[in-house]
Amino acid sequence: MAASDLKSSTQFSPQTTSLSSDEDLQVYCQPCDEEGTRLPAHGYCTNCKEHLCKVCFTVHKKHKLSKHHILLDATSMPKSLQHSTATYLDQPDDLTTPCKKHPKEMMKFYCNDHRQSLCSVCATFEHPVTSCNVNYIPDVSGNIINSKQYKDILKTVNNISDQYQQIVKDVQKMTDKSSSSLKEALANIRKFRQEINQRLDELERQTENEATVIEQENKKHLKVVETTCEDVIKAMKRLSDNIRRLNTSNQADQLFMELKLAEKKMKDIEDKSLQLTSYNNSEVTCKINEGILVMLRTETSLATWIQKRDICVKRSEDNSTCWITGITYLSPDLLVVTDHDNNTVKLLDTSSQSVCDQLQLDYKPWDITTVTSTELAVTLPDKHAIQFVSISSQKIKSKHSVKVHESCYGVSCYQDKLVVSFFYPAKLQILDMKGTVLTIFGENIVHEPRYVACNSSSIYVSDVETRKVTRFNWQGDLIGSYGRMGFPSGLALSDGDTIFVCDKERKS
């Protein structure tokens, strides 16, 4: 027989589209046949529905993605190719979730590196064993029933449900409180209305309309929070019931995937809860305009509405409870605060009521002051330094710092001069922008100067130990003091030289 004849007798073209009756009854290796080589079948894979030669049969038992397939040996395999597409019982399991990319394939593998369930096609082409740690789910789900992971996930689900139920209760209370505060404000307006003439009828209607708009906005925002919470509670109930059902029915594989999905949902929901807490205060008060009595004809408003809301300054990356020790006004929409325990300076957007950026520091900050419209100074007591930072496009950047001789706390700026307070020993210093000491004063007068505030004529200091606010001039001379306070701390000056003091003990 010629070499060409021998080759044609042992090769089979994959282009063949039909078989004779004899060929149809022949049993040969189908994977090899597709490559152009016809070899006798040694066994059959019920999952792949293919006959296999001895080499393919051996490899099939060892490969990670096929070693769990059901194989039939030569004595029990289909005896002809026409039966090779017959349906055989697959391995009994509860892996019945179809792959989104390959709907005909079930999710039977799990990639630990990407935390993703896979079908055999995804596992083969997108998560190969050479680059990913892939497990066959029945191999790793054996101990999942009543496992610690099952109990922990279920506990977390229940905790989140409780948390969102509490948020719903709080929202309901805030809704009632908001309505109550608005009613009280309107009652004060009506009482004031009785003291003036009929001209106020028009202004009263205008004010009531403004109040109604605010109330509607409050209820709209709070309703969003309430609805979101109720949706989460329902989702948690469905998730909890499904987890319990799968555990009770011992569906280990499906429970494994459900718990992995639950872990991801828990993280998303925990991040979302930080945003919801920004709706934690919806009280409204009104400031009566007493000038309306003498300027009635020129006034256009009966009252100024002040809507009080808290801004949530906590971020998911914070490691500690927020402790805001310093705050300064930058623009109508921007505030900057120092978060002492998280070593950060945070930029707050008052319009969105959120933290739009933050700067991580190596040391704990204490106080902050505005130097220019884009530059601020922050005291770092433990570093014995004042750190300068800049604000641009709602981003905070660290600039240079200047050294001081002791632990610095309060800081205030006026016309390129910094007034800084120190505890040990207690004193105040006036510095230039390079950190050069221009004046030292307050020794033996202040004892624990916590914060400072200054304008063109005066320097004010809150002294915790003496429970006073002390006033100096720029030469360091004592002008006066204001006592009988509980725990004076933060200070702020108005344009009219009025000093505002935060008294922590009196909560005022």
C-alpha positions in Angstrom: 0.0 0.0 0.0 1.4 3.4 -0.9 2.1 6.0 1.8 -0.6 8.2 0.4 -3.1 5.3 0.7 -2.0 4.6 4.3 -2.5 8.2 5.2 -6.0 8.4 3.7 -7.0 5.3 5.6 -6.0 6.7 9.0 -7.1 10.3 8.6 -10.7 11.6 8.7 -11.6 15.0 7.3 -13.6 17.2 9.7 -15.4 18.6 6.7 -17.4 15.3 6.4 -21.0 16.1 6.8 -22.6 12.6 6.6 -21.8 9.1 7.6 -22.7 5.8 6.0 -24.6 3.2 8.1 -21.3 1.4 8.9 -19.6 4.6 9.9 -22.5 5.6 12.0 -22.1 2.3 14.0 -18.3 2.8 14.5 -17.1 4.0 17.9 -14.1 6.4 17.7 -12.7 9.4 19.6 -14.7 12.4 18.7 -12.2 15.1 19.9 -9.4 13.5 18.0 -11.6 13.1 15.0 -12.3 16.8 14.9 -8.5 17.3 14.7 -8.3 15.0 11.7 -7.2 11.7 13.5 -9.6 8.8 13.9 -8.7 6.6 17.0 -10.8 3.9 18.6 -13.0 4.9 21.6 -11.9 3.8 25.0 -14.7 5.4 27.0 -17.5 8.0 27.0 -18.1 11.4 28.9 -21.8 11.8 29.8 -21.3 15.6 30.5 -19.5 16.3 27.2 -21.6 13.6 25.4 -18.5 12.5 23.5 -16.6 9.3 23.0 -12.9 9.4 24.0 -9.8 7.6 23.1 -7.5 6.2 25.8 -5.4 9.3 26.0 -8.3 11.7 26.0 -10.1 9.6 28.6 -7.0 9.8 30.9 -6.6 13.5 30.4 -10.3 14.1 31.0 -10.0 12.5 34.4 -7.1 14.7 35.4 -8.0 18.2 34.0 -9.4 20.5 36.7 -12.4 21.5 34.6 -13.4 18.0 33.6 -12.2 15.7 36.4 -15.7 15.7 37.9 -17.4 14.7 34.8 -19.2 11.3 34.7 -17.1 8.9 32.6 -18.2 5.5 31.2 -15.7 2.8 30.4 -15.6 0.7 27.2 -18.1 -1.9 28.7 -20.8 0.7 29.6 -20.3 3.4 27.0 -22.7 3.9 24.0 -21.8 1.3 21.3 -22.4 3.6 18.4 -22.0 7.3 17.6 -25.7 7.6 16.8 -26.3 7.2 20.6 -23.6 9.6 21.6 -26.0 12.5 21.9 -28.4 10.6 24.2 -29.1 12.1 27.6 -27.3 10.5 30.5 -27.8 11.3 34.2 -25.4 14.1 35.2 -23.8 14.2 38.6 -26.5 14.8 41.2 -26.1 18.4 42.5 -28.1 21.6 42.9 -26.0 23.7 40.5 -28.9 24.9 38.3 -28.0 28.6 37.9 -27.3 29.4 34.2 -24.4 31.6 33.2 -25.5 35.0 31.9 -22.9 34.9 29.2 -23.5 31.2 28.3 -27.1 30.4 29.2 -26.8 26.8 28.3 -24.0 26.3 30.8 -24.6 26.0 34.6 -22.4 27.9 37.1 -20.3 25.1 38.7 -17.0 26.8 39.4 -15.9 29.7 41.7 -12.9 32.0 41.1 -11.4 33.0 44.4 -9.3 35.7 42.9 -12.2 37.6 41.2 -14.9 36.4 43.7 -17.1 35.3 40.8 -19.1 32.2 40.0 -18.3 30.6 36.6 -19.5 28.1 34.1 -17.1 25.8 32.5 -16.7 28.0 29.4 -15.9 31.1 31.5 -13.5 29.0 33.6 -11.7 27.8 30.6 -11.3 30.9 28.6 -11.6 33.9 31.0 -10.3 32.4 34.3 -7.7 29.8 33.2 -6.1 27.7 36.0 -2.7 29.1 35.0 -3.7 32.6 36.3 -6.7 32.1 38.6 -7.5 30.1 41.7 -10.6 28.3 40.5 -12.5 25.7 42.6 -15.2 23.2 41.5 -18.0 24.3 43.9 -18.9 20.8 45.1 -15.3 20.4 46.3 -15.5 23.4 48.6 -19.2 23.5 49.7 -19.2 20.3 51.7 -19.1 22.0 55.1 -21.2 25.1 54.2 -24.5 23.8 55.8 -24.8 25.4 59.3 -21.3 26.7 58.9 -19.9 29.7 60.7 -20.0 31.7 57.4 -23.7 30.8 57.1 -24.4 32.0 60.6 -22.3 35.1 60.2 -23.9 36.2 57.0 -27.4 35.5 58.4 -26.5 37.5 61.5 -25.3 40.4 59.3 -28.4 40.3 57.3 -30.5 40.5 60.4 -28.4 43.3 61.8 -28.8 45.3 58.6 -32.5 44.7 58.7 -32.6 46.0 62.3 -30.5 49.0 61.4 -32.8 50.0 58.5 -35.9 49.4 60.6 -34.4 51.8 63.2 -33.7 54.3 60.4 -37.4 54.1 59.3 -38.5 54.8 62.9 -36.0 57.7 63.2 -37.3 59.1 59.9 -40.9 58.9 61.1 -39.9 60.7 64.3 -38.0 63.4 62.3 -41.0 63.8 60.0 -43.2 64.5 63.0 -40.6 66.8 64.5 -40.2 68.7 61.3 -44.0 69.2 61.0 -44.1 70.2 64.7 -41.3 72.8 64.4 -42.9 74.3 61.3 -46.3 74.6 63.0 -44.6 76.3 66.0 -42.7 78.7 63.7 -46.0 79.6 61.9 -47.7 80.2 65.2 -45.0 82.7 66.2 -45.4 84.4 62.8 -49.2 84.7 63.3 -48.6 86.2 66.8 -46.2 88.7 65.4 -48.7 89.4 62.6 -51.3 90.7 65.1 -49.1 93.6 66.1 -48.9 95.2 62.6 -51.5 96.4 60.1 -53.4 94.8 57.3 -50.4 95.2 54.9 -49.0 92.0 56.4 -51.8 89.8 55.0 -50.0 89.5 51.7 -46.7 88.9 53.3 -48.1 86.3 55.6 -49.5 84.3 52.7 -46.1 84.5 51.0 -44.4 83.2 54.1 -46.9 80.4 54.6 -46.2 79.4 51.0 -42.5 79.4 51.7 -43.1 77.2 54.7 -45.2 74.8 52.7 -42.4 74.4 50.1 -39.9 73.7 52.8 -42.2 71.2 54.4 -42.8 69.5 51.1 -39.1 69.3 50.4 -38.5 67.9 53.9 -41.1 65.2 53.4 -39.8 64.5 49.9 -36.3 63.9 51.2 -37.4 61.9 54.2 -39.8 59.8 52.1 -36.9 58.9 49.8 -34.9 57.7 52.9 -37.9 55.8 54.2 -38.7 54.2 50.9 -35.1 53.2 50.4 -35.0 51.6 53.9 -38.2 49.7 53.3 -36.8 48.4 50.1 -33.6 47.3 51.8 -35.6 45.6 54.6 -37.7 43.7 52.0 -34.5 42.7 50.1 -32.9 41.5 53.4 -36.0 39.5 54.2 -36.0 37.8 50.8 -32.2 37.2 51.1 -32.6 35.8 54.7 -35.5 33.5 53.7 -33.6 32.2 50.6 -30.5 31.5 52.7 -32.5 29.7 55.3 -34.3 27.7 52.7 -31.2 26.6 50.9 -29.6 25.7 54.2 -32.6 23.7 55.3 -32.8 21.9 52.0 -29.1 21.1 52.2 -28.4 22.8 48.8 -24.8 23.4 49.6 -23.7 24.6 46.2 -26.5 27.1 45.7 -26.1 28.3 49.4 -22.4 28.8 48.8 -23.1 31.1 45.8 -26.0 32.9 47.7 -23.7 33.6 50.6 -21.0 35.0 48.3 -23.6 37.2 46.7 -24.9 38.3 50.1 -21.4 39.4 51.2 -21.2 41.7 48.2 -24.7 43.1 48.9 -23.8 43.7 52.5 -20.8 45.9 51.5 -22.9 47.9 49.1 -25.7 48.4 51.6 -23.3 49.4 54.4 -21.7 52.1 52.1 -25.2 53.3 51.2 -26.2 53.6 54.9 -23.6 56.4 55.3 -25.3 58.5 52.7 -28.8 58.0 54.3 -27.6 59.3 57.7 -27.1 62.7 56.1 -30.9 63.1 56.5 -30.7 63.1 60.3 -32.1 66.5 61.1 -35.0 68.4 59.4 -36.0 71.0 61.9 -37.0 74.4 60.8 -37.1 77.7 62.7 -37.9 81.2 61.7 -36.1 84.4 62.6 -38.6 87.2 63.1 -37.7 90.4 61.2 -38.3 93.1 63.9 -37.3 95.8 61.4 -40.5 95.2 59.6 -42.3 97.4 62.1 -40.5 100.6 60.9 -39.7 99.4 57.3 -43.0 97.7 56.4 -43.3 99.3 53.0 -39.9 98.3 51.8 -39.7 94.8 53.3 -40.4 91.8 51.0 -40.3 89.0 53.6 -42.1 88.4 56.9 -39.4 86.1 58.2 -36.2 84.4 57.2 -36.4 80.7 57.1 -33.6 78.8 58.6 -33.5 75.1 57.7 -31.2 73.1 60.0 -29.5 70.0 58.7 -26.5 68.1 59.8 -23.7 67.3 57.3 -22.4 63.7 57.7 -18.6 64.1 57.8 -17.9 60.4 58.3 -16.4 58.5 55.3 -16.1 54.8 54.8 -12.3 54.9 54.9 -12.3 56.6 58.4 -10.9 54.3 61.1 -12.2 56.2 64.1 -15.2 58.1 65.2 -15.1 61.6 63.8 -14.0 64.4 66.2 -14.3 67.8 64.6 -11.9 70.1 66.5 -11.7 73.0 64.0 -13.9 74.5 61.3 -13.6 77.5 59.0 -15.7 79.2 56.3 -14.3 79.2 52.8 -17.3 80.1 50.6 -21.1 80.0 50.7 -21.0 76.4 49.6 -17.7 75.2 51.2 -16.6 74.6 54.8 -13.3 73.0 55.9 -13.0 71.0 59.1 -10.2 69.2 61.0 -11.0 65.6 62.0 -8.7 65.1 64.9 -9.0 61.3 65.5 -8.9 60.4 61.8 -5.8 62.6 61.0 -7.7 64.4 58.2 -8.7 67.8 56.9 -12.1 67.5 55.2 -13.7 69.8 52.6 -17.5 69.9 53.0 -20.0 70.9 50.3 -22.9 72.4 52.1 -25.2 72.3 49.0 -24.8 68.5 48.7 -24.3 68.0 52.4 -21.3 65.7 51.9 -17.5 65.5 52.1 -16.2 66.3 48.6 -12.5 65.7 49.5 -10.2 65.1 52.3 -6.4 65.3 53.0 -4.8 62.6 55.1 -2.1 63.9 57.5 0.7 62.1 59.4 -0.3 63.9 62.7 -3.5 64.7 64.4 -4.8 68.2 63.5 -6.4 70.6 66.0 -7.6 74.0 64.6 -7.8 75.6 61.2 -8.1 79.1 59.9 -8.5 80.8 56.5 -5.3 82.6 55.3 -6.5 83.5 51.8 -9.4 82.5 49.6 -7.6 79.4 48.6 -5.1 78.8 51.4 -5.6 77.6 55.0 -3.4 77.0 58.1 -3.8 73.9 60.3 -2.2 73.4 63.8 -0.5 70.0 64.4 0.2 69.9 68.2 2.1 66.7 68.2 4.4 67.8 65.4 5.0 71.3 66.8 4.1 72.7 63.4 1.6 74.7 61.4 0.6 72.9 58.1 -0.5 75.0 55.2 -3.0 73.5 52.7 -4.6 74.8 49.5 -8.1 74.4 48.0 -8.6 74.3 44.2 -11.5 72.8 42.2 -12.9 71.3 45.4 -9.6 69.4 46.1 -7.3 69.7 49.1 -3.5 69.7 48.6 -0.8 69.8 51.2 1.7 72.7 50.9 4.6 73.7 53.2 4.7 73.7 57.0 6.4 75.9 59.6 7.9 74.7 62.8 6.9 76.2 66.2 8.7 75.5 69.6 5.8 73.8 71.5 2.5 72.1 71.0 0.2 74.6 69.1 -3.6 74.5 69.3 -5.8 77.5 68.4 -5.0 79.5 65.3 -6.5 82.6 63.7 -5.3 84.7 60.8 -5.6 88.5 60.1 -3.7 90.4 57.4 -0.8 87.9 56.9 -0.3 87.4 60.7 -1.1 84.2 62.6 -2.2 84.2 66.3 -1.4 80.9 67.9 -2.2 79.5 71.3 0.0 77.1 73.3 -0.7 75.0 76.4 2.7 74.1 77.9 3.6 76.7 78.9 0.3 78.6 78.4 0.8 81.6 76.2 0.0 83.2 72.8 2.2 84.1 69.9 1.8 86.3 66.8 3.7 84.9 63.9 4.3 85.9 60.3 3.6 83.5 57.4 7.2 82.1 57.6 6.8 81.2 61.3 8.9 84.0 62.7 7.7 85.0 66.2 6.7 88.7 66.3 5.1 88.9 69.7 4.7 86.7 72.8 1.9 87.6 75.3 -0.7 86.2 77.7 1.7 84.4 80.1 0.4 84.3 83.6 -3.0 85.5 82.3 -4.3 82.5 80.3 -3.9 78.9 81.6 -5.3 76.6 78.9 -6.0 78.7 75.8 -8.0 76.4 73.6 -9.1 78.6 70.6 -8.4 82.1 69.3 -10.2 84.6 67.1 -9.0 88.0 65.9 -9.9 91.1 63.9 -8.3 94.5 63.3 -8.6 95.6 66.9 -8.8 92.6 69.2 -7.6 89.1 69.9 -10.0 86.8 71.8 -8.9 83.6 73.6 -11.2 80.9 75.1 -9.6 79.6 78.3 -10.9 76.3 79.5 -9.2 76.3 82.9 -10.4 79.8 84.0 -13.7 79.4 82.2 -13.4 82.8 80.5 -13.0 84.4 77.1 -10.1 86.9 77.4 -9.6 89.9 75.1 -6.2 91.4 74.1 -5.1 94.0 71.7 -2.4 93.4 69.0 0.3 94.7 71.4 -0.6 91.9 73.8 -2.2 94.1 76.4 -5.2 92.7 78.4 -8.4 94.6 77.5 -11.0 92.6 79.3 -12.5 89.1 80.0 -15.9 87.5 80.0 -16.5 84.8 82.7 -19.1 82.6 84.2 -18.9 80.1 81.4 -18.9 76.3 81.6 -16.4 75.1 79.0 -15.6 77.8 76.5 -14.0 76.4 73.3 -14.7 77.4 69.7 -14.8 81.1 68.8 -16.2 83.2 65.9 -16.3 86.9 65.2 -19.1 88.8 63.3 -18.5 91.8 61.2 -20.0 93.9 64.0 -17.3 92.9 66.5 -19.6 90.5 68.2 -17.9 87.3 69.6 -19.7 84.0 69.5 -18.5 81.3 71.9 -19.2 77.6 71.9 -19.8 76.4 75.5 -19.6 72.6 75.5 -20.8 72.3 79.1 -23.9 74.3 78.6 -24.4 72.8 75.1 -24.8 76.4 73.7 
